[in-house]
Each structure stands twice: as structure tokens, then as C-alpha cells.
Amino acid sequence: MEDLQSQIDEINSRLDENDTSLQDYSDNLDSSMSDMQSSIDDQSQSISDLQETSGQLTFPLSQDTIDLIKEQFPTGLATLVAGTVTVTDARISPTSIVLLSVSQANGTQGFLSYVASNGSMIINSTSNTDTSIIAYLLMN
């Protein structure tokens, strides 16, 4: 009889351990679900914020808006001579970000790069026979 009672006690002990493990798993699952819901709520708020502000820019743009955009993001054209050109503009700084695009391809095109300093930038092509017209957009 004692042997049977011992086996029953062992089974009860294992059931208690399983209950504890299941409870821990359930608690972890609840916590993960709560974290996921918080993330979904944050993303929903971001979408709501975008929807609220999306109608603030109306088209066609007014001339004042166009002038403001041009002031904030200056653009220009520069023609490469032997694969290089220097652009002078007081708004250029060493931390400027410049987007370059070929407006008109001439000569043998290469890959474009730039080096910005205070008041100017040098646009270079990897081809010294590149004489393309380069469009640039300056962002500070």
C-alpha cells in the first residue's frame, strides 16, 4: 500500500510541476500578447497621425509654398568638364547631403560622387571624358 501511495504522491508532484510550467508559459504568452498589442496601438496611432496631416498640403501648390521648398532644398545644374565640376553656393557645407542625377548624358559616363566643403562642392565622375549635365538637390 505504501508503494501505491508513493506512486500517487509522485504523480501528484509531477502534475503540480506541470501546472507551474503551464502557468509560467501562460504568463509569458500573456506578456507577449500585451507587448504585441502595445506595438499595434503605437502603429495605429502613427497611421492616425499621418492621416490627420496628409491633407495639409494641397495641390496645386501656391507660389509661396514652391518658393519655400526651393529655398529649403536648392537645386541646380552643372556641366562636367573632363569628369569634374565645382559648384559654388553659400548654402553648401561639409555636412550637406547632395542628390546627383544625370540631366543630359554626354561623353563616356562614369559613376558620380561629390565632396562638399564650406560654400562649394566638387562633383566628380569616374570617367575623365564625362561631360554630362548634372542636376543636383542640396539638403542641409
C-alpha positions as semicolon CSV with decimal commas, in nm:
position;residue;x (nm);y (nm);z (nm)
1;M;0,000;0,000;0,000
2;E;0,282;0,235;0,081
3;D;0,427;0,170;-0,261
4;L;0,099;0,270;-0,424
5;Q;0,077;0,583;-0,209
6;S;0,433;0,672;-0,307
7;Q;0,346;0,641;-0,675
8;I;0,035;0,855;-0,628
9;D;0,242;1,120;-0,447
10;E;0,496;1,113;-0,732
11;I;0,222;1,160;-0,990
12;N;0,071;1,449;-0,790
13;S;0,413;1,611;-0,763
14;R;0,464;1,588;-1,140
15;L;0,117;1,729;-1,201
16;D;0,199;2,023;-0,973
17;E;0,523;2,083;-1,165
18;N;0,333;2,071;-1,494
19;D;0,073;2,314;-1,358
20;T;0,351;2,554;-1,260
21;S;0,516;2,520;-1,603
22;L;0,183;2,575;-1,777
23;Q;0,116;2,882;-1,561
24;D;0,461;3,023;-1,642
25;Y;0,401;2,960;-2,013
26;S;0,059;3,123;-1,991
27;D;0,206;3,427;-1,810
28;N;0,477;3,463;-2,075
29;L;0,218;3,430;-2,351
30;D;0,001;3,698;-2,188
31;S;0,300;3,929;-2,159
32;S;0,395;3,874;-2,525
33;M;0,038;3,938;-2,637
34;S;0,029;4,258;-2,432
35;D;0,357;4,375;-2,590
36;M;0,223;4,297;-2,938
37;Q;-0,098;4,489;-2,864
38;S;0,107;4,789;-2,749
39;S;0,306;4,777;-3,071
40;I;-0,012;4,758;-3,278
41;D;-0,159;5,050;-3,083
42;D;0,157;5,257;-3,146
43;Q;0,145;5,180;-3,518
44;S;-0,224;5,263;-3,533
45;Q;-0,152;5,598;-3,369
46;S;0,121;5,667;-3,625
47;I;-0,119;5,588;-3,907
48;S;-0,381;5,816;-3,750
49;D;-0,125;6,095;-3,720
50;L;-0,034;6,056;-4,088
51;Q;-0,398;6,059;-4,190
52;E;-0,459;6,376;-3,990
53;T;-0,169;6,562;-4,152
54;S;-0,194;6,420;-4,503
55;G;-0,450;6,676;-4,614
56;Q;-0,245;6,976;-4,506
57;L;-0,058;7,002;-4,835
58;T;-0,300;7,087;-5,114
59;F;-0,236;7,086;-5,485
60;P;-0,173;7,281;-5,692
61;L;0,089;7,432;-5,464
62;S;0,086;7,805;-5,409
63;Q;0,383;8,004;-5,535
64;D;0,476;8,081;-5,173
65;T;0,494;7,707;-5,099
66;I;0,701;7,642;-5,410
67;D;0,939;7,926;-5,317
68;L;0,972;7,787;-4,963
69;I;1,054;7,439;-5,095
70;K;1,312;7,582;-5,336
71;E;1,465;7,783;-5,052
72;Q;1,488;7,480;-4,824
73;F;1,607;7,241;-5,096
74;P;1,813;7,432;-5,356
75;T;1,861;7,271;-5,695
76;G;2,082;7,342;-5,988
77;L;2,260;7,218;-6,298
78;A;2,634;7,183;-6,350
79;T;2,827;7,066;-6,657
80;L;3,118;6,830;-6,611
81;V;3,443;6,923;-6,786
82;A;3,681;6,629;-6,810
83;G;3,472;6,450;-6,547
84;T;3,463;6,722;-6,281
85;V;3,291;7,048;-6,189
86;T;3,299;7,283;-5,891
87;V;2,967;7,428;-5,773
88;T;2,978;7,740;-5,554
89;D;2,684;7,812;-5,321
90;A;2,699;7,965;-4,974
91;R;2,440;7,710;-4,852
92;I;2,676;7,416;-4,909
93;S;2,855;7,286;-4,601
94;P;3,067;6,980;-4,522
95;T;2,757;6,812;-4,373
96;S;2,535;6,880;-4,675
97;I;2,362;6,587;-4,838
98;V;2,356;6,622;-5,216
99;L;2,150;6,412;-5,454
100;L;2,300;6,390;-5,801
101;S;2,135;6,287;-6,126
102;V;2,239;6,299;-6,489
103;S;2,018;6,552;-6,664
104;Q;2,182;6,506;-7,004
105;A;2,440;6,240;-7,077
106;N;2,745;6,347;-7,277
107;G;3,079;6,175;-7,330
108;T;3,153;5,848;-7,156
109;Q;2,951;5,836;-6,839
110;G;3,101;5,725;-6,510
111;F;2,979;5,698;-6,152
112;L;2,918;6,029;-5,975
113;S;3,039;6,142;-5,635
114;Y;3,082;6,474;-5,455
115;V;3,294;6,636;-5,188
116;A;3,127;6,924;-5,002
117;S;3,308;7,197;-4,812
118;N;3,208;7,540;-4,684
119;G;3,048;7,725;-4,974
120;S;3,125;7,480;-5,253
121;M;3,127;7,122;-5,367
122;I;3,320;6,929;-5,628
123;I;3,123;6,680;-5,835
124;N;3,337;6,405;-5,987
125;S;3,278;6,131;-6,240
126;T;3,486;5,816;-6,254
127;S;3,525;5,888;-6,628
128;N;3,756;6,176;-6,723
129;T;3,573;6,200;-7,057
130;D;3,232;6,253;-6,893
131;T;3,088;6,590;-6,998
132;S;2,731;6,529;-6,881
133;I;2,500;6,792;-6,738
134;I;2,436;6,705;-6,373
135;A;2,126;6,804;-6,178
136;Y;2,172;6,838;-5,802
137;L;1,946;6,875;-5,499
138;L;2,103;7,019;-5,185
139;M;1,979;6,922;-4,839
140;N;2,114;7,061;-4,515
